[in-house]
Amino acid sequence: MTTTSAQNGIPGGDTGSSGDWGWFAADPPAQRDTAAQTGPEGTPGHHPQTAASPTASRPPGPAAPPAGDPGPQPAAGRPSGDAVLIRRTMAEVEPIADEVTAYFYALLFVENPQLRELFPAAMDTQRDRLFKALLTAAQHVDDAATLTEYLSGLGRGHRKYGTRPEHYPAVGQCLIAALTRYAPGSWSPQAEAAWVRAYTAISQIMIDAAAADEQRAPAWWHAEVVAHELRTRDIAVVTVRPDQPYPFLAGQYASLETPWWPRVWRHYSFAGAPRADGLLTFHVKAVPAGWVSGALVNRTKPGDVLRLGPPGGAMTVDHRTDNGLVCLGGGTGIAPIKALVEDVAEHGRPRPVEVFYGARSDHDLYDLETMLRLGERHPWLSVRPVVADGCPIRAAGLTGQLPDAVRQSGGWSAYDGYVSGPPGMIRSGVDALRGAGIPKARIRHDSLDELVAAGD
């Protein structure tokens, strides 16, 4: 997923709607995000403006479709009747998404005030998260595999908020009420039945995934900060020790919560493969108005205790193949790339790994020495710094934009592609790798909004 909270390829910018909080905060699989950042975060305690007395005009709750009714079934290669009805509703409410979601939350909190404590103090950016996740699910209502992978990750991740199975019916009822109110042109008994079927399936996938995860992992881990190193004015390397074993794969990420901003979580990639001592390292870039990133860079010190959500992401190495890896890391997006290199080294099967490490200037290549040392240790690894302004000073490299450097360096059809960095770089990096001969199915990056276009 791309972050711009850490700009390391994780969904979860530290401003706008791409942070990880609330009911439908998305953590999709390895297509994960070319989501653009939106505006600055709201102030603590700010609540969205809502319609007065939302219950006054609320329609009665939906009746479930008859037991065993799967709804209209699709012909081969065509969308199902449910998918058509759901997408019509989404098209009608999309221009007024803020109004719809504000009403939804007002209704949810008025009728279920006990649920308010599960959400962050500032709710303004949460509204975009909900609508985007619903759009994603609606777009893939006929794609069981994609939907299950996506929603299972949500279900597991939502355990850290305290979400319980009994919370889902209230959310579904308020969702149907909001759509009934704001989609009069496309709403009908058939549309309502389609949405009830879809939400029932969505919630059950999430509930089942959470229940299965509960048998093998905690909802969150406490992690003590054991080291905090400022690499630049706004980039810190933070190392933590979890209070119990934390299993993950190189290339994945975790959501972090600081003690200063309860219930506000942000995603950061692991900056190394799993270690024998169990320590975890993250690279964090403070962004303007970034609550979590600012706290992690400027306020955190050894001895502080953070909370970690479960690992996520599928930007991992396929060790069943000997394909080479071509990796693009922009800014702190070098963190998961470094983890992938360590993972290849630990598996003992030499395969060519080409790393393009991009930044605005040579000064911004804050982890270049680490990557160059890895290159000296492993003859199969090549590290090429790429700077947009000026020339690399500390090592031979390239000048210009990172995707352009990849295009100019030859064909990569025999390689698997990995891309991590800011949203714009993710988009252009994927285009560059596809243009260089790598099929889309062999390009991995953790991002958010691309799941919506996964079927294109």
C-alpha positions as CSV (number, residue, x, y, z in Angstrom):
1,M,0.0,0.0,0.0
2,T,1.7,3.5,-0.6
3,T,2.0,5.6,2.4
4,T,3.0,9.0,2.5
5,S,3.0,8.9,6.2
6,A,6.3,7.0,5.9
7,Q,6.3,7.3,2.1
8,N,7.3,3.7,2.1
9,G,4.6,2.1,0.0
10,I,2.0,1.6,2.7
11,P,-1.5,2.9,2.8
12,G,-1.6,5.2,5.6
13,G,-0.5,8.8,4.9
14,D,-0.4,10.8,8.1
15,T,-2.8,13.4,6.7
16,G,-6.1,13.2,4.9
17,S,-8.1,10.1,4.4
18,S,-5.3,7.6,3.9
19,G,-4.6,6.8,7.6
20,D,-5.8,3.6,9.1
21,W,-8.7,4.2,11.5
22,G,-12.3,3.2,11.8
23,W,-14.7,0.8,10.5
24,F,-13.7,0.5,6.8
25,A,-10.1,1.7,6.9
26,A,-8.7,-0.3,4.1
27,D,-5.6,-2.5,4.1
28,P,-5.9,-4.3,0.8
29,P,-3.6,-6.9,-0.7
30,A,-0.7,-6.4,-3.0
31,Q,-2.0,-3.9,-5.4
32,R,-2.3,-1.6,-2.5
33,D,-2.3,2.0,-3.2
34,T,-1.8,4.7,-5.5
35,A,-4.1,6.8,-3.3
36,A,-3.4,10.5,-3.4
37,Q,-3.1,12.4,-0.2
38,T,-5.9,14.8,0.8
39,G,-5.9,17.7,3.2
40,P,-4.5,18.1,6.7
41,E,-5.8,16.2,9.6
42,G,-8.7,17.6,11.7
43,T,-8.2,19.0,15.1
44,P,-8.8,16.7,18.1
45,G,-12.3,16.6,19.2
46,H,-13.6,17.8,15.9
47,H,-16.8,16.0,14.7
48,P,-18.3,16.2,11.2
49,Q,-21.3,18.4,10.8
50,T,-24.3,16.3,10.7
51,A,-28.0,16.6,9.9
52,A,-30.2,17.5,12.9
53,S,-32.1,14.6,14.4
54,P,-31.0,12.0,11.8
55,T,-33.4,9.5,13.3
56,A,-36.4,11.6,12.5
57,S,-36.4,10.7,8.9
58,R,-34.7,7.4,9.1
59,P,-36.6,4.6,7.2
60,P,-37.2,1.3,8.9
61,G,-34.3,-1.2,8.9
62,P,-34.1,-3.5,5.9
63,A,-35.7,-6.9,5.9
64,A,-33.2,-9.7,5.0
65,P,-33.7,-11.5,1.7
66,P,-35.3,-14.9,2.0
67,A,-33.0,-17.5,3.5
68,G,-30.9,-19.2,0.9
69,D,-31.6,-16.5,-1.7
70,P,-28.2,-15.7,-3.4
71,G,-29.7,-13.0,-5.5
72,P,-29.4,-12.7,-9.3
73,Q,-26.6,-14.7,-10.7
74,P,-24.2,-13.4,-13.4
75,A,-24.0,-14.8,-16.9
76,A,-20.4,-15.8,-17.9
77,G,-18.3,-12.7,-18.2
78,R,-21.1,-10.3,-17.2
79,P,-21.8,-8.6,-13.9
80,S,-24.5,-10.1,-11.7
81,G,-27.8,-8.3,-11.1
82,D,-26.6,-7.4,-7.6
83,A,-23.4,-5.9,-9.0
84,V,-25.4,-3.7,-11.4
85,L,-27.8,-2.5,-8.8
86,I,-25.0,-1.8,-6.3
87,R,-22.9,0.2,-8.8
88,R,-25.9,2.3,-9.8
89,T,-26.4,3.2,-6.2
90,M,-22.7,4.0,-5.8
91,A,-22.8,6.2,-8.9
92,E,-25.7,8.2,-7.5
93,V,-24.2,8.9,-4.1
94,E,-20.6,9.4,-5.2
95,P,-21.0,13.2,-6.0
96,I,-22.5,13.7,-2.5
97,A,-20.2,11.2,-0.6
98,D,-19.4,13.6,2.2
99,E,-23.0,14.2,2.9
100,V,-23.9,10.6,2.8
101,T,-21.2,9.4,5.1
102,A,-21.7,12.3,7.6
103,Y,-25.3,11.2,7.8
104,F,-24.3,7.6,8.2
105,Y,-22.0,8.4,11.1
106,A,-24.5,10.8,12.8
107,L,-27.1,8.1,12.7
108,L,-24.7,5.4,13.9
109,F,-23.6,7.4,16.9
110,V,-27.0,8.7,17.8
111,E,-28.5,5.2,17.8
112,N,-25.4,3.4,19.1
113,P,-23.5,5.9,21.3
114,Q,-21.4,3.1,22.8
115,L,-19.7,2.7,19.4
116,R,-18.3,6.3,19.4
117,E,-15.3,5.3,21.6
118,L,-14.1,2.9,18.9
119,F,-13.3,5.8,16.6
120,P,-10.7,8.5,16.8
121,A,-11.5,11.9,18.2
122,A,-11.4,13.6,14.8
123,M,-13.8,12.1,12.3
124,D,-13.4,14.3,9.3
125,T,-11.1,12.1,7.3
126,Q,-12.8,8.9,8.4
127,R,-15.7,9.7,6.0
128,D,-13.5,9.3,2.9
129,R,-12.2,6.0,4.2
130,L,-15.6,4.5,4.5
131,F,-16.8,5.5,1.1
132,K,-13.6,4.3,-0.7
133,A,-13.8,1.0,1.1
134,L,-17.5,0.5,0.2
135,L,-16.7,1.5,-3.4
136,T,-13.9,-1.1,-3.5
137,A,-16.2,-3.8,-2.1
138,A,-19.0,-2.9,-4.5
139,Q,-16.6,-3.0,-7.5
140,H,-15.6,-6.5,-6.6
141,V,-18.9,-8.0,-5.5
142,D,-18.6,-10.6,-8.2
143,D,-15.0,-11.4,-7.5
144,A,-15.1,-13.7,-4.5
145,A,-11.3,-14.3,-4.3
146,T,-10.4,-10.6,-4.4
147,L,-13.2,-9.6,-2.0
148,T,-12.3,-12.3,0.5
149,E,-8.6,-11.4,0.5
150,Y,-9.4,-7.7,0.9
151,L,-12.1,-8.1,3.6
152,S,-10.2,-10.8,5.5
153,G,-7.4,-8.3,6.0
154,L,-9.9,-5.7,7.2
155,G,-11.5,-8.1,9.6
156,R,-8.1,-9.0,11.2
157,G,-7.0,-5.4,11.3
158,H,-10.2,-4.2,12.9
159,R,-9.6,-6.3,16.0
160,K,-7.3,-3.6,17.3
161,Y,-10.2,-1.2,17.4
162,G,-12.2,-3.5,19.7
163,T,-14.6,-4.4,16.9
164,R,-16.9,-7.3,17.8
165,P,-19.4,-9.3,15.8
166,E,-22.3,-7.7,17.5
167,H,-21.3,-4.3,16.1
168,Y,-21.8,-5.2,12.4
169,P,-25.6,-5.2,12.3
170,A,-25.8,-1.7,13.6
171,V,-23.3,-0.5,10.9
172,G,-25.3,-2.3,8.2
173,Q,-28.6,-0.9,9.3
174,C,-27.3,2.6,9.3
175,L,-25.6,2.1,5.9
176,I,-28.9,1.0,4.3
177,A,-30.7,3.9,5.9
178,A,-28.2,6.4,4.5
179,L,-28.4,4.9,1.0
180,T,-32.2,4.9,1.2
181,R,-32.2,8.6,2.0
182,Y,-29.5,9.7,-0.5
183,A,-30.0,7.4,-3.5
184,P,-33.7,7.9,-4.4
185,G,-33.2,7.6,-8.1
186,S,-31.6,4.1,-8.0
187,W,-33.2,2.8,-4.8
188,S,-35.8,0.1,-5.0
189,P,-36.7,-3.1,-3.1
190,Q,-34.4,-5.0,-5.4
191,A,-31.5,-2.6,-4.8
192,E,-32.1,-2.8,-1.0
193,A,-32.1,-6.6,-1.2
194,A,-28.8,-6.5,-3.2
195,W,-27.2,-4.3,-0.6
196,V,-28.4,-6.4,2.2
197,R,-26.9,-9.5,0.5
198,A,-23.7,-7.7,-0.2
199,Y,-23.3,-6.3,3.4
200,T,-24.2,-9.7,4.9
201,A,-21.4,-11.3,2.9
202,I,-19.0,-8.5,3.6
203,S,-19.5,-8.6,7.4
204,Q,-19.4,-12.4,7.6
205,I,-16.1,-12.5,5.8
206,M,-14.7,-10.0,8.2
207,I,-16.2,-11.7,11.3
208,D,-14.8,-15.1,10.3
209,A,-11.4,-13.7,9.6
210,A,-11.3,-11.9,12.9
211,A,-12.4,-15.1,14.7
212,A,-9.8,-17.2,13.1
213,D,-7.1,-14.6,13.8
214,E,-8.1,-14.5,17.5
215,Q,-7.1,-18.1,17.8
216,R,-3.5,-17.4,16.9
217,A,-2.6,-13.8,17.6
218,P,-3.5,-10.9,19.9
219,A,-5.5,-7.9,18.6
220,W,-2.4,-5.7,19.2
221,W,1.1,-5.9,20.7
222,H,2.8,-3.5,23.1
223,A,6.2,-2.5,21.8
224,E,8.9,-0.6,23.8
225,V,11.1,1.8,21.9
226,V,14.7,0.7,22.4
227,A,16.4,3.1,19.8
228,H,15.5,6.3,18.1
229,E,17.9,7.8,15.5
230,L,17.3,11.0,13.6
231,R,18.8,10.5,10.1
232,T,17.7,13.8,8.8
233,R,15.7,16.7,10.2
234,D,12.4,14.9,9.4
235,I,13.3,11.2,9.1
236,A,13.8,8.9,12.1
237,V,14.7,5.2,12.4
238,V,12.7,3.8,15.2
239,T,13.5,0.3,16.7
240,V,11.0,-1.4,19.1
241,R,10.8,-4.6,21.1
242,P,7.4,-6.2,21.1
243,D,6.1,-7.7,24.4
244,Q,5.5,-11.1,22.7
245,P,6.6,-12.7,19.4
246,Y,5.6,-10.8,16.3
247,P,5.6,-13.0,13.2
248,F,5.8,-11.2,9.9
249,L,7.4,-11.4,6.4
250,A,10.0,-9.1,4.8
251,G,8.2,-6.5,2.7
252,Q,5.1,-6.3,5.0
253,Y,4.1,-3.4,7.2
254,A,2.4,-2.8,10.6
255,S,0.0,-0.2,11.9
256,L,1.4,1.9,14.8
257,E,-0.4,3.8,17.5
258,T,1.3,6.3,19.7
259,P,0.3,7.1,23.3
260,W,-0.3,10.7,22.3
261,W,-3.0,10.0,19.7
262,P,-5.2,7.1,20.9
263,R,-7.1,5.2,18.2
264,V,-5.2,6.9,15.4
265,W,-3.1,4.3,13.6
266,R,-0.6,4.7,10.7
267,H,1.1,2.1,8.5
268,Y,4.8,1.7,8.4
269,S,6.9,-0.9,6.6
270,F,9.4,-3.1,8.4
271,A,12.9,-1.9,7.5
272,G,14.4,-5.4,7.8
273,A,13.7,-9.1,7.6
274,P,12.7,-10.9,10.8
275,R,15.5,-10.9,13.4
276,A,16.6,-13.5,15.9
277,D,16.3,-11.0,18.7
278,G,12.7,-10.1,17.7
279,L,13.4,-6.3,17.3
280,L,11.5,-4.4,14.7
281,T,12.7,-1.3,12.9
282,F,10.7,1.4,11.0
283,H,11.7,4.4,9.0
284,V,9.4,7.3,9.6
285,K,9.2,10.6,7.7
286,A,7.4,13.4,9.5
287,V,4.8,15.0,7.2
288,P,3.1,18.4,7.6
289,A,0.2,18.1,10.1
290,G,1.1,14.5,10.6
291,W,0.0,13.5,14.1
292,V,1.5,10.1,14.3
293,S,4.6,10.7,12.1
294,G,5.4,13.9,13.8
295,A,5.1,12.2,17.2
296,L,7.3,9.3,16.1
297,V,10.0,11.6,14.7
298,N,10.0,14.5,17.1
299,R,8.6,13.2,20.4
300,T,9.3,9.5,20.8
301,K,12.3,8.4,22.9
302,P,13.6,5.1,24.2
303,G,11.4,3.7,26.9
304,D,8.1,4.9,25.3
305,V,5.6,2.2,24.5
306,L,3.7,2.0,21.2
307,R,1.0,-0.3,20.1
308,L,1.4,-2.5,17.0
309,G,-1.4,-3.9,14.9
310,P,-1.1,-7.1,13.0
311,P,1.3,-7.3,10.0
312,G,-0.2,-6.8,6.6
313,G,0.8,-6.5,2.9
314,A,1.8,-8.9,0.2
315,M,4.9,-7.2,-1.2
316,T,6.9,-10.2,-0.4
317,V,9.5,-12.3,-2.2
318,D,8.3,-15.5,-4.0
319,H,11.0,-18.0,-3.0
320,R,9.5,-20.6,-5.4
321,T,11.2,-18.9,-8.3
322,D,14.7,-17.9,-9.2
323,N,13.6,-14.7,-11.0
324,G,15.7,-11.7,-10.3
325,L,14.2,-8.7,-8.5
326,V,14.2,-5.1,-9.7
327,C,13.2,-2.9,-6.8
328,L,12.3,0.8,-6.8
329,G,12.5,2.6,-3.5
330,G,11.6,6.3,-3.2
331,G,12.3,8.2,0.0
332,T,11.6,6.1,3.0
333,G,10.2,3.5,0.6
334,I,13.7,2.1,0.7
335,A,12.8,0.5,4.1
336,P,10.8,-2.5,2.8
337,I,13.3,-2.8,-0.2
338,K,16.1,-3.3,2.3
339,A,14.0,-5.9,4.1
340,L,13.5,-7.8,0.8
341,V,17.3,-7.7,0.1
342,E,17.9,-9.2,3.6
343,D,15.3,-11.8,2.9
344,V,16.9,-13.0,-0.3
345,A,20.3,-13.1,1.4
346,E,18.9,-15.2,4.3
347,H,17.3,-17.8,2.0
348,G,20.7,-18.6,0.5
349,R,19.7,-18.8,-3.1
350,P,21.6,-16.1,-5.0
351,R,19.5,-14.3,-7.5
352,P,20.2,-10.9,-9.1
353,V,18.7,-8.0,-7.2
354,E,18.7,-4.5,-8.8
355,V,17.8,-1.7,-6.4
356,F,17.1,1.8,-7.7
357,Y,17.1,4.1,-4.7
358,G,15.5,7.5,-5.5
359,A,15.4,10.8,-3.6
360,R,15.2,14.5,-4.4
361,S,18.9,15.1,-3.6
362,D,21.9,13.2,-2.4
363,H,21.3,14.5,1.1
364,D,17.9,12.8,1.1
365,L,19.5,9.3,0.5
366,Y,19.5,8.8,4.2
367,D,20.1,5.0,4.1
368,L,22.5,4.9,1.1
369,E,25.5,3.7,3.2
370,T,23.5,0.8,4.6
371,M,22.4,-0.2,1.1
372,L,26.0,0.1,-0.3
373,R,27.4,-2.1,2.5
374,L,24.8,-4.7,1.6
375,G,26.0,-4.5,-2.0
376,E,29.6,-5.0,-1.0
377,R,28.6,-8.1,1.0
378,H,26.4,-9.7,-1.7
379,P,27.8,-9.8,-5.3
380,W,24.3,-10.5,-6.7
381,L,23.1,-7.1,-5.4
382,S,23.4,-3.8,-7.3
383,V,22.4,-0.5,-5.7
384,R,21.9,2.5,-8.0
385,P,21.2,5.9,-6.3
386,V,19.0,8.2,-8.4
387,V,18.5,11.9,-7.5
388,A,16.1,14.3,-9.1
389,D,18.2,17.4,-8.3
390,G,22.0,17.4,-9.0
391,C,24.1,14.2,-9.0
392,P,24.7,11.4,-6.6
393,I,27.9,12.4,-4.6
394,R,28.6,9.4,-2.4
395,A,28.2,6.7,-5.1
396,A,28.0,6.4,-8.9
397,G,24.4,6.8,-9.8
398,L,21.9,8.5,-12.0
399,T,20.2,11.8,-12.3
400,G,16.5,12.3,-13.0
401,Q,13.3,10.7,-12.0
402,L,13.3,7.2,-10.6
403,P,11.0,5.6,-13.2
404,D,12.9,7.2,-16.1
405,A,16.1,5.7,-14.7
406,V,14.5,2.3,-14.7
407,R,13.3,2.7,-18.3
408,Q,16.8,3.8,-19.5
409,S,18.6,0.8,-17.8
410,G,17.3,-1.9,-20.1
411,G,14.6,-4.6,-20.2
412,W,13.5,-6.4,-17.1
413,S,11.3,-9.1,-18.4
414,A,13.1,-11.8,-16.5
415,Y,12.7,-10.0,-13.2
416,D,9.9,-9.5,-10.7
417,G,9.2,-5.9,-9.9
418,Y,8.8,-4.3,-6.5
419,V,7.8,-0.6,-6.0
420,S,7.6,1.4,-2.7
421,G,7.3,5.1,-2.2
422,P,5.0,8.1,-2.6
423,P,1.7,7.6,-4.6
424,G,2.9,9.3,-7.7
425,M,6.1,7.3,-7.8
426,I,4.1,4.1,-7.4
427,R,2.0,4.9,-10.4
428,S,4.9,5.9,-12.7
429,G,7.1,3.1,-11.3
430,V,4.5,0.5,-12.2
431,D,4.1,2.0,-15.7
432,A,7.9,1.9,-16.2
433,L,8.2,-1.7,-15.1
434,R,5.3,-2.8,-17.3
435,G,6.9,-0.9,-20.2
436,A,10.2,-2.7,-19.5
437,G,8.5,-6.1,-20.0
438,I,7.4,-7.2,-16.6
439,P,3.7,-8.4,-16.6
440,K,1.4,-6.7,-14.1
441,A,1.0,-9.9,-12.2
442,R,4.7,-9.9,-11.3
443,I,4.8,-6.3,-10.0
444,R,4.2,-6.0,-6.3
445,H,3.5,-2.9,-4.3
446,D,1.4,-2.3,-1.2
447,S,-1.2,0.3,-2.1
448,L,-4.8,1.2,-1.4
449,D,-6.8,2.5,-4.3
450,E,-5.6,0.2,-7.0
451,L,-7.8,-2.5,-5.7
452,V,-10.6,-0.6,-7.2
453,A,-9.0,-0.9,-10.6
454,A,-7.7,-4.4,-10.1
455,G,-10.0,-5.9,-12.6
456,D,-9.1,-3.4,-15.4
